[in-house]
Amino acid sequence: MKSNTDKFKIDNFKVSNKLMFKFLLLFLILSIQAVTFLVIININYSLKYYLNNLDVVKENFGKNLFVNKFEIEVLMWISMSFLLVGFLSIGFLNLFLKSKFSNYYKVLYIMVIAIFAVLSIVFEAISEYSYSKFYNLFDFLSQKDNTIFESESVKKMQEVFYNMSIKNSGNKYKWASDSITWWLAVIKIIAVIFSFTIWFKGPQSNKLKITGYNFKESQGSKFNALVKKFSLNNSKNISFWLIIATALVFLPPLAYIVNMSIFSTKMNSMLNWTFIVKDLYKSVSYNGISIEEINLENSYFAIKFLPIIISGFLMASIFIFITAYVKNWNTSKSTFTFQFIILLVEILSVLVAITYSSHEAQRITNLWNNGTFEISPIALKYSYLKETYGFPFDKNNQISEPWMSGLKYISQTIISLSFLSTIYTILFIKYKKLQKKI
């Protein structure tokens, strides 16, 4: 009996040269940004000065501005290592695909190359995100009108950063912001997964073999033909509705993460002032409440960026399954089960991440509005901060609801989960009934 992996032959592995060229082109595109960033972090004198004076940073600024050499330089070299190993693996691809190894090992070899690409993107994104912490401090201290610090070590750092900013027009070593960094990583991961999936499949047949329905020209009305085309009487249509249901549930979370990522929104500005501006001044008062009780010290990444990352994998899966539907890729029981589990796990993960993020955003809003959080009046009047991080406060230094209030979002989440569980249960039961007819 043939292995299931035989269904996934890449043009029967007869076009390995063409496949190798596609993989090389993809890795070359990925390496352009990686090499550029690697050059920047190695020639940036301000970054070297920062890393040599981490004790000054740790003593005078907050956690979200503190980053070490491992997080920037070492992780970036690890990212480059995965790219280099990927290039070497592609170099042996032609030889491997024409070898006597079974299709299972050939498919596995290509999957490993794809994993190298994804890991490279992830490590590069972490490095770039860490670099943004340094650059936030560099840009702040290099402002000429920033004269609030009394520490001689900080003044020395200000002088170095200011001179470097003047020398390089202030922008030579600027990189993407933290939000853009993770969005670019998500886009690149989607592109890699999508490309490998498309190239991974062999030529599809013109006639799709599916069970439960004979696609002959309907003798009924056009309306009946349209109903049959989207009814739940074959595995292809069940997959279609599975994708549609998941996409519909994903729309509110997508709106949330977009709102959180746009510079001018209240949500983005509030998070910037809570986690970045407070660390620039290190002067937020908690009015007797300890950091441990507030429990926000390690929340910035989970609130703002984790939902983006998880949503990226869900979007990649949706794009792949839509492509499979449009291109009439043959499906089996195992592939449908895989699609069902992947979409269910990813959409539930997105809902959990968004629920946590929105809950914490609501809590942060309340902490500002009830006076638990206070910040220096100097910061509130500093135009640079408003231009760089937005300004979430009104004239009374209050923050309006950046998203749905707690009860509204809980209601929306319950509705989403109810809709999701109902649709997934119906589709799963319908698919099981179709399988029994085979």
C-alpha positions in Angstrom: 0.0 0.0 0.0 1.3 3.4 -0.9 2.1 5.9 1.8 -0.1 8.9 2.1 2.9 11.1 1.4 2.8 9.8 -2.2 -0.2 12.1 -2.7 2.1 15.1 -2.1 4.7 14.5 -4.8 6.1 17.7 -6.2 5.6 17.2 -9.9 6.9 13.6 -9.1 10.1 15.3 -8.2 11.0 15.7 -11.8 11.3 19.5 -11.7 13.8 19.7 -8.9 15.9 22.4 -10.6 12.9 24.7 -10.9 11.9 24.0 -7.3 15.5 24.7 -6.1 15.4 28.1 -7.9 12.2 29.1 -6.2 13.5 28.2 -2.7 16.8 30.0 -3.4 14.9 33.1 -4.5 12.7 33.0 -1.4 15.7 32.7 1.0 17.5 35.4 -0.9 14.6 37.8 -0.4 14.6 36.9 3.3 18.3 37.5 3.6 18.2 41.0 2.3 16.6 42.5 5.3 18.5 40.2 7.7 21.9 41.2 6.3 21.0 44.9 6.3 20.0 44.7 9.9 23.1 42.7 10.9 25.3 45.4 9.3 23.4 48.2 11.2 23.9 46.6 14.6 27.6 45.9 14.0 28.5 49.5 12.9 26.2 51.4 15.3 28.5 53.0 17.8 25.6 54.2 19.9 24.4 50.6 20.3 27.9 49.5 21.4 28.1 52.4 23.9 24.6 51.3 25.2 25.7 47.7 25.6 28.8 48.7 27.4 26.8 50.8 29.9 23.9 48.6 30.7 24.4 49.3 34.4 23.5 52.9 33.7 20.4 51.9 31.8 19.3 49.4 34.4 19.7 52.0 37.2 18.0 54.9 35.6 15.4 53.5 33.2 12.7 50.8 33.2 12.6 47.2 32.0 11.1 48.0 28.6 14.3 50.0 27.7 16.7 47.4 28.9 18.1 44.9 26.5 21.4 42.9 26.4 23.8 41.8 23.8 22.4 38.3 23.5 18.9 39.6 22.7 20.1 41.8 19.8 23.4 40.4 18.4 23.4 36.7 19.3 19.8 36.1 18.3 20.5 37.9 15.0 23.5 35.6 14.3 21.3 32.6 15.2 18.8 33.9 12.6 21.5 34.2 10.0 22.7 30.7 10.8 19.3 29.3 10.0 19.3 31.1 6.7 22.8 29.8 5.9 21.8 26.2 6.8 18.7 26.7 4.6 20.8 27.8 1.7 23.1 24.8 2.1 20.1 22.5 2.3 18.7 24.0 -0.9 22.1 23.4 -2.5 21.7 19.6 -1.9 17.9 19.6 -2.8 18.4 18.6 -6.4 20.6 15.6 -5.4 18.3 14.6 -2.6 15.1 14.6 -4.7 16.8 12.5 -7.4 18.1 10.0 -4.9 16.5 6.6 -4.0 15.1 7.9 -0.8 11.3 7.4 -0.4 8.9 10.3 -1.0 8.4 10.5 2.8 12.0 11.5 3.4 11.9 13.9 0.4 8.9 15.6 1.7 10.4 15.8 5.2 13.6 17.3 3.8 11.6 20.1 2.1 9.6 20.7 5.4 12.9 21.1 7.3 14.0 23.8 4.8 10.7 25.6 5.4 11.2 25.3 9.2 14.7 26.9 8.8 13.1 29.9 7.1 10.4 30.3 9.8 12.9 30.0 12.6 15.1 32.6 10.9 12.2 35.0 10.7 11.3 34.5 14.4 14.8 35.0 15.7 15.3 38.0 13.5 12.0 39.5 14.8 13.0 39.0 18.4 16.4 40.7 17.7 14.7 43.6 15.9 12.1 44.0 18.7 15.0 44.1 21.2 16.7 46.7 19.1 13.6 48.9 19.2 14.0 49.0 23.0 17.5 50.4 22.6 16.4 52.9 19.9 13.5 54.2 22.0 16.0 55.2 24.6 18.6 56.5 22.1 16.0 58.7 20.4 14.7 60.1 23.7 18.2 60.9 25.1 19.4 62.4 21.8 16.8 65.2 22.0 18.6 68.5 22.6 15.8 69.9 24.9 15.8 66.9 27.2 17.6 68.3 30.3 15.7 66.6 33.2 18.4 64.2 34.2 20.9 64.9 37.1 22.9 61.7 36.9 26.4 62.3 35.4 26.4 58.9 33.7 23.1 59.6 32.0 24.3 63.0 30.9 27.3 61.4 29.4 25.1 58.9 27.6 22.9 61.9 26.4 26.0 63.6 25.0 27.2 60.5 23.1 23.7 59.8 21.7 23.1 63.5 20.7 26.5 63.7 18.9 25.7 60.4 17.1 22.3 61.7 16.1 23.7 64.9 14.7 26.5 63.0 12.9 24.1 60.7 11.2 21.1 63.0 10.8 19.3 61.1 13.5 17.9 58.4 11.2 20.7 56.4 9.8 20.4 53.6 12.3 16.7 53.8 12.8 14.8 50.5 12.3 11.2 49.4 12.3 9.1 50.1 15.4 8.1 47.3 17.6 4.6 46.9 16.1 5.9 47.1 12.5 8.6 44.5 13.4 6.0 41.9 14.4 3.7 42.7 11.5 6.5 42.2 9.0 7.5 39.0 10.7 3.9 37.8 10.4 3.7 38.7 6.7 7.0 36.9 6.0 5.9 33.8 7.9 2.6 33.8 5.9 4.6 34.2 2.7 6.9 31.3 3.5 4.2 28.9 4.6 2.0 29.8 1.7 4.8 29.5 -0.9 6.0 26.2 0.4 2.4 24.8 0.5 1.8 25.9 -3.1 5.1 24.4 -4.3 4.6 21.4 -2.1 1.5 20.2 -4.0 1.7 18.4 -7.3 -0.4 19.2 -10.3 -4.1 19.0 -9.4 -6.4 17.0 -11.5 -9.1 18.7 -13.5 -11.7 16.5 -11.9 -11.9 16.6 -8.2 -12.8 13.3 -6.6 -15.1 14.0 -3.7 -17.7 11.9 -2.0 -21.4 12.3 -1.5 -22.3 14.3 -4.6 -22.0 13.9 -8.4 -21.0 17.2 -10.1 -22.9 16.7 -13.3 -24.7 19.6 -14.9 -27.8 20.2 -12.9 -31.1 19.8 -14.6 -32.9 22.1 -12.1 -32.9 25.8 -11.9 -29.9 28.0 -11.4 -31.0 28.6 -7.9 -31.0 24.9 -7.1 -27.6 24.5 -8.7 -26.3 27.4 -6.5 -27.7 25.8 -3.4 -26.2 22.4 -4.2 -22.8 24.1 -4.9 -22.7 25.3 -1.3 -24.7 22.7 0.5 -23.1 20.3 3.1 -23.3 17.2 0.9 -19.6 16.8 0.1 -16.3 17.2 1.9 -15.2 20.1 -0.2 -18.2 22.2 0.7 -17.8 21.3 4.4 -14.2 22.5 4.2 -15.5 25.7 2.6 -17.9 26.5 5.4 -15.3 25.6 8.0 -13.1 28.3 6.5 -15.9 30.8 6.3 -17.0 30.2 9.9 -13.4 30.6 11.2 -12.9 33.8 9.2 -16.1 35.3 10.5 -15.2 34.7 14.1 -11.7 36.1 13.4 -13.0 39.5 12.1 -13.5 41.1 15.6 -10.0 40.0 16.8 -8.5 41.3 13.5 -10.1 44.7 14.0 -8.8 44.7 17.6 -5.1 44.0 16.7 -5.2 46.5 13.8 -6.6 49.1 16.2 -3.9 48.3 18.7 -1.2 48.6 16.0 -2.1 52.0 14.4 -0.1 54.9 15.8 -2.9 57.4 16.2 -5.3 55.2 18.1 -6.0 55.5 21.9 -5.2 51.9 22.4 -1.7 52.2 20.9 -1.0 55.5 22.7 -2.1 54.2 26.0 0.1 51.1 25.8 3.1 53.3 24.8 2.6 55.6 27.7 2.1 52.7 30.1 5.1 50.6 29.1 7.5 52.9 27.3 7.1 56.5 28.5 6.9 55.4 32.1 10.2 53.6 31.7 11.8 56.6 30.0 11.1 58.6 33.1 10.9 55.8 35.6 8.6 58.1 37.6 5.2 56.5 37.4 3.7 56.5 40.9 1.7 53.5 42.1 0.3 55.2 45.2 1.3 52.6 47.6 0.5 49.6 45.4 3.4 47.3 44.6 4.4 46.3 41.1 3.7 42.7 42.0 0.1 43.6 43.0 -0.5 45.5 39.8 1.2 42.6 37.9 1.9 44.5 34.7 5.7 44.3 34.6 5.9 41.5 32.0 2.6 42.2 30.2 3.6 44.4 27.3 4.5 41.6 24.9 1.5 39.5 25.8 -0.9 42.4 25.5 0.3 44.0 22.3 2.3 41.5 20.3 1.3 38.0 21.1 -2.2 38.5 19.5 -0.5 39.7 16.3 1.8 36.6 16.2 -1.0 34.0 16.8 -3.3 35.8 14.4 -0.5 35.6 11.8 -0.5 31.8 11.9 -4.3 31.7 11.7 -4.2 33.9 8.6 -1.6 31.7 7.0 -3.8 28.7 7.6 -6.9 30.4 6.2 -5.0 31.5 3.0 -3.7 27.9 2.5 -7.0 26.3 2.9 -8.7 28.8 0.6 -6.1 28.0 -2.0 -6.7 24.3 -1.5 -10.5 24.9 -2.1 -10.0 27.2 -5.1 -7.5 24.9 -6.8 -9.5 21.7 -6.1 -6.8 19.9 -4.2 -7.9 16.4 -3.5 -8.7 15.9 0.2 -8.8 12.8 2.3 -10.1 12.0 5.8 -6.7 12.8 7.3 -6.3 16.1 5.6 -9.8 17.3 6.6 -9.1 16.2 10.2 -5.8 18.2 10.1 -7.6 21.2 8.7 -10.3 21.0 11.3 -7.9 20.7 14.2 -5.5 23.4 13.0 -8.3 26.0 12.5 -10.0 25.2 15.7 -6.8 25.3 17.8 -5.6 28.6 16.2 -9.0 30.4 16.4 -9.4 29.4 20.0 -5.8 30.6 20.7 -6.6 33.9 19.1 -9.7 34.4 21.1 -7.9 33.6 24.4 -5.0 36.0 23.5 -7.4 38.8 22.5 -9.5 38.2 25.6 -6.5 38.5 27.9 -5.2 41.6 26.0 -8.5 43.4 26.1 -9.0 42.6 29.8 -5.5 44.0 30.6 -6.1 47.1 28.4 -9.3 47.8 30.3 -7.5 47.3 33.6 -4.7 49.7 32.5 -7.3 52.3 31.5 -8.9 52.0 35.0 -5.5 52.3 36.7 -4.8 55.6 34.9 -8.3 57.0 35.4 -8.6 56.2 39.1 -5.2 57.9 39.8 -3.3 54.7 40.6 -0.9 55.6 37.7 0.5 59.1 37.7 3.4 60.5 35.6 5.6 63.5 35.7 3.9 66.8 34.5 7.1 67.4 32.4 6.3 64.2 30.4 2.7 65.3 29.8 3.8 68.6 28.4 6.8 67.3 26.3 5.9 67.6 22.6 8.4 65.0 21.6 6.6 62.2 23.5 3.3 63.2 21.9 4.7 63.1 18.4 6.5 59.8 19.0 4.1 57.8 21.1 0.8 59.5 20.6 -1.2 61.1 23.5 -4.1 59.1 25.1 -5.2 61.7 27.6 -8.0 64.2 27.5 -7.8 67.7 29.1 -8.6 66.1 32.5 -5.7 63.6 32.1 -8.3 60.8 31.7 -8.3 58.0 29.0 -11.5 57.2 27.2 -12.3 53.5 26.5 -9.7 52.4 23.9 -11.9 49.4 22.9 -15.1 47.8 24.0 -15.7 47.9 27.8 -15.3 44.8 29.8 -18.9 43.6 29.7 -19.3 44.4 26.0 -16.2 42.4 25.1 -17.2 39.5 27.3 -20.6 39.4 25.6 -18.9 39.5 22.1 -16.5 36.7 23.1 -19.4 34.5 24.4 -21.3 35.0 21.1 -18.1 34.2 19.1 -17.5 31.0 21.1 -21.1 29.9 20.9 -21.2 30.5 17.1 -17.9 28.7 16.7 -18.8 25.6 18.8 -22.2 25.3 17.0 -20.8 25.6 13.5 -17.8 23.3 14.1 -20.1 20.7 15.8 -22.5 20.7 12.8 -19.7 20.5 10.3 -17.9 17.7 12.1 -21.1 15.6 12.5 -22.0 16.2 8.8 -18.5 15.1 7.7 -18.7 11.9 9.9 -22.0 11.0 8.2 -20.5 11.5 4.8 -17.6 9.2 5.7 -20.0 6.4 6.7 -21.5 6.4 3.2 -18.1 5.7 1.6 
